Amino acid sequence: AGEGGAGGDEAGSSEPALRHSTSRHRDSSKFEGDEYYKLCIPLPGVSTLVHEQPASMISEKQYTFKSSGHDVDVEWPSPVDETRAHARFVRSRSELQVFAPLAAE
């Protein structure tokens, strides 16, 4: 319950930040109370991904994102359910956010 997790929380950091949470937040209501990871990937200078045609892949073990000038590979601390994961680009923050519920044990 609550947020915690791996680094990148400092203001202005350009490193991906991985947080572990429960779905009490509006942006992850699809997970119906299940725990999930929220991965925030800063993309400085990017205002849209429409023309970028990035490569984005999620598996139960990792998330990979590649576009011009950005190459990110992040391993999940524990397996996730990739069939329910989703991502969105937040233009106001120039940030890609990936939500991935933890896999059932």
N, C-alpha and C positions, 0 to 999 in steps of 0.2 A: 504494500500500500504506500502510495506516495512516490516521489521521484528520487532517484539516486543513480549512480552509475559511473561510467568512464568519462574522463576529462573533456576538455573543450568548452567548458562553461564560462570561461573568462570573456568579458565583453571584447568584441573585435577579433576573436579567435577565428582562424580560417581552417581549423581542424574539425573533422566530423565529431559530433558529440552524440553519445549513445546513452539513453536514459531508460530506466525500467519503471513502468507505471502500471496502474490499473485503469480500466476504461471509464473513469468517472468524468472524463473530459468530453466536451461536445464533439471534438474532432475525431474521436475514436469510438463513437457510440455503436458501431457495427460489431464490436467485440463483446457486447452484452455482459460486462463485468469481468471478463477474462483478463488476466495479466498480459501485458504486451511490452515490446520495446519500441521506443520512438528514436529514430536516427535522424539527426539534423545535419545536413551537409551544406555549409556555406558555399555559395557560388558567386564570389565578388565580381561585380561588373555585369552580371547576367540579369536581364530584365524579362526575358522570356525563353522558353525552351522550344517553342514552336518551330523555329528555323534551324535549331541545333541538330535535331534528329539524334538524340543521345541513345546510347545502348544502356539499358537498365535491366538487371537480372537479379531476382531474389530466389534463394534456395533455403532449405531448412537450416543450412550451416552458415551462409554468408549473403551479403548484398554487394553487388558490383554496379558501378556507374561510370560510364565513359562518354565524354563529349569533348569538343575542342577545348583544350586547356585544362581539363579536369579528368582525373583518373582515380577513382576511389574503390577500394576493396575493404570491406569491414566484415569480420567474423562475428556472428552472434555468440554471446556467452553460453547460450543453451539453444537447443533446436526450436525453430519457429514453424508455424503453420503457413507455408508460403501461399496456399490456396486462398487465404483470407487476408493476406497483406495488401496494403495499398500505399501509394505515394502521391504527393501533391507538391507543386511548386508555389511558394509564397513570394509573390513578386515584391511586396513591400520590404521583405527582409533579404531578398536574393538568396533564398534558402530552399533546398529540396528537403522535404520531410517524408520519412518512410515509417509506416506503422506496421508492426508485425506481431501478431499474437503468439504467445508461447505455445508450442505443440503440446497436445495432451500427453500425459505420462502413461 
